[in-house]
Amino acid sequence: MSKLRCQISISLDGFAAGANQNEENPLGEGGERLHEWAFPLAAWRESHGKPGGEVNESTRIVDESRANIGASVMGRNMFGPVGGGRWGDEQWMGWWGEDPPYHHPVFILTHHPRDPVEMEGGTTFYFVTDGIESALEQAREAAGGKDVMLWGGADVVQQYLAAALLDELELHVVPVLLGDGARLFDNLEDAGVQLEQVRAVEAPGVTHLKYSVVR
C-alpha cells in the first residue's frame, strides 16, 4: 500500500505557523521565516516556475519529497482563505495562482461542499466533507499506487497522527523562535504517537529530521 508522508517546516519552539494568520499574512507573524531556507533553492524555484537558484544539502531533501507522489491532502486553512467558512461565490482558487506547484489531485478537508476546481499543470482541487479517512482513501485511489503527501497545516497533521494514519514525518527545523501560533504537536498527549528517527541532515538555515511513525 502507498505511504502517507508529511513534510513540514517548524520553529525551534515547535510552531508550524505564527500567530494572527490572515489573508494578507497567511503564515502568521514570523511564519514566512520558516520557509526561507527553501526559497533560494533551484529545486524550489523550478517547481514554482522560476529560473536559477542554489544547490546545497537541502536539494536532495526537496527532490525526495516530490518523488513518487501521486496525490495530496491538505487542510482548509492551508488552501485558504484563512478563517474558513462558506465558499460564497467560490472564486477562491488557493494561494498559488493559476498553476499551483502540485501537478496532481489535491484533496482539501473542509466542512463546506464545493465542486472540484481544475487548474493548469495537472492540479485539481477536490473538497472532502466526510473526514480525514475519506480524504486519504480518495487520495490513495487517485494516486494509483504512488504515495500521498500530507501538507498540513498543524491541526490536520495532528489529526492524522492521532488516528495512526501517517507513515512518515519529515520536519524542517528552522532556528527561529515564534513564541505563539499553530504548534505542531499540540493535542497529542493521549494519542500514543511514537516516532523512530530515520536520518538527520544539516543544511544552510535548517535541519531536516526524518521519522517513521511506529505502529
C-alpha positions, 0 to 999 in steps of 0.5 A: 500500500502507498505511504502517507508522508508529511513534510513540514517546516517548524520553529525551534519552539515547535510552531508550524505557523505564527500567530494572527494568520490572515489573508494578507499574512497567511503564515502568521507573524514570523511564519514566512521565516520558516520557509526561507531556507527553501526559497533560494533553492533551484529545486524550489524555484523550478517547481514554482516556475522560476529560473536559477537558484542554489544547490546545497544539502537541502536539494536532495531533501526537496527532490525526495519529497516530490518523488513518487507522489501521486496525490495530496491532502491538505487542510482548509486553512492551508488552501485558504482563505484563512478563517474558513467558512462558506465558499460564497461565490467560490472564486477562491482558487488557493494561494498559488495562482493559476498553476499551483506547484502540485501537478496532481489531485489535491484533496482539501478537508473542509466542512463546506461542499464545493465542486472540484476546481481544475487548474493548469499543470495537472492540479485539481482541487477536490473538497472532502466533507466526510473526514480525514479517512475519506480524504486519504482513501480518495487520495490513495485511489487517485494516486494509483499506487504512488504515495500521498503527501500530507501538507498540513497545516498543524491541526490536520497533521495532528489529526492524522497522527492521532488516528495512526494514519501517517507513515512518515514525518519529515520536519524542517527545523528552522532556528527561529523562535515564534513564541505563539501560533499553530504548534505542531504537536499540540493535542497529542498527549493521549494519542500514543504517537511514537516516532523512530528517527530515520536520518538527520541532515544539516543544511544552510538555515535548517535541519531536516529530521526524518521519522517513521511513525511506529505502529 
